[in-house]
Amino acid sequence: MLTFFTTAKPFRGHIGIIQRNALQSWKALDRDIEIILFGDDEGAAEAAQKFGLRYEPHTERNARGTKRLDYLYARAQAIARHEVLCYINCDILLMQDFRRAIELVRAAHREFLMVGRRRDVGITEPLPFESTEWAADLCALALRRGRKRTPEWIDYFAFTRGLYGPDMPPFVLRVFWDNWLVWKALDSGKPVIDASRTVLAVHQNHDYSHHPQGKQGVWYGEEAGRNAQLAGGWRHLRTIADATEILMLEELKPNVLRHWSAAKRYLRQAGRVLQNDVWHPIWFAFLDLTRPLRRSVRH
């Protein structure tokens, strides 16, 4: 039916709890679900054995040791048992509405990319998967207390094998690669489905202690900048709002607002260019005028 693939942070402390929660929620979707866990991170082999996952300890990394996304996609598509794959961040909880969404989209399209928005929820304990009520309780909690994120936040990518080939840039797992994946599917003429109205994807909140510079390093560090360059800049970045279709309960409908999303993106970029053209000369002139004063203050 479906092959999930992911990679994890070390399985310790709070992050270990929420990663185990995520893996078990995917496993509960169907007895034929395949899950491939990449990376030799602490506790990964034990988690794979405990939950019956396919374990791939090797990952390609950049010079800083950060995992490369192009390797994960290439390897997963080469070894997956199923024709539909899903890369998903290892802190996302899914329920049966995800399985139904895949079935509906698969019935409508031979090739596709399906993405969707998430809800952020604070979860600190192992979920009671032995209870038949765990999904209903989680759903109620997410709807009551979860923070629904904007279309820029993309945490799962369900797609048909072969959609992403050897031309994928050597992104690392930081930022911007997710927006490129949406652009690539659109540029290839494949339908992109927004499943946000049908799928309740729950993101378990966590900190950024895995990065030496914390959240700032993840979002604005050198690797983030490099990913943006590899993507080809803002023209090759898209969000969930750019999807060609929207999954509405049991049917797909055209996303009539997608062109408005594109118009807003170009207007924002034009505004940035105009702002730079106007303010940069003023700023540099100010620096020139105040340079003697600033030098006297320093000395």
Residue, then its C-alpha position, 0 to 999 in steps of 0.5 A: m500500500l504505502t512505504f514511509f521513509t524517514t530519518a531521526k535524531p538520537f532517540r533520547g529524552h523528549i525527542g526519543i519519546i515523540q519519535r517513537n510515538a510517530l513511528q507507532s502511529w504510522k505502523a498502526l495505519d495498516r498491516d502492510i505499511e512499510i517504514i524505512l528508517f535511515g541513519d545510524d543515530e543513537g537508538a535507531a537500530e533498537a527502534a527499528q527492531k522493536f517496531g519491525l521497521r526496515y533499517e538502513p543505517h547508511t546515509e550520505r552527509n555533507a562535510r558538516g555531517t548533516k544528512r543529505l535529502d537526495y540520497l534518502y529519496a534515491r535510496a528509498q525509491a530504489i528499495a521500497r516495496h510499494e509504488v507510493l512512498c511518503y517522506i515524513n518528518c519523524d515527529i508527525l503523528l498520523m491517523q486513519d484519515f491519512r490512509r483514506a486520503i492516499e486511497l482517494v488520490r491514488a484512485a484519481h491519479r497515476e502520478f501525484l504529490m500529496v502534501g498538507r498542513r499540520r497542527d502543533v501540539g505539546i506532547t511529552e509522554p508516550l501515547p497509549f497505542e494499546s488503547t482503542e481510543w488513542a486516535a480519537d483522544l489525539c484528534a480531540l486534543a489537536l482540534r482543541r489545543g493544536r496550532k494550525r500552521t500556515p501553508e509554508w510548513i510542510d512535513y509529509f510528502a506522499f508521492t509516486r515512485g519516480l517523481y524525484g530523480p537524480d536531478m534533485p540537488p544535494f539538499v541537507l535536512r535544514v530548510f527550503w528543500d520542502n518548498w523545492l519539492v513542491w515546485k519540482a512536482l508542479d514544474s514536472g506537470k504532476p498534480v499536487i494535492d492539498a490534503s489539509r482539509t481531510v488529513l489531521a497531521v499532528h506535529q509534536n512540539h520540540d526544541y532545537s537542541h540538536h543544532p549547535q546554534g539552536k533554532q537560529g542555526v536551523w533556519y538562518g545558518e550557512e546550510a539554510g543559505r546553501n539550500a536556498q542557492l541549490a533550490g535556485g532562489w525564490r522562483h523555485l520555491r512553492t508552498i501547499a497553497d500552490a497545490t493544483e487540487i484540494l482533497m475535500l472529504e471524498e473528492l478532489k476539486p481544483n484549487v482555484l486560489r493557487h494563482w492568487s498565491a503565485a501573484k502574492r509571491y511575485l508582489r512580495q518579491a517585487g516589494r523586496v526589490l523596490q525596498n532594496d533599490v530605494w533604501h540601500p542607496i540611502w543607507f550607504a549614503f548615511l554610512d558615508l556621512t557618519r563614518p568620521l563620527r563613528r571612527s571618533v567614537r571607536h577611538 
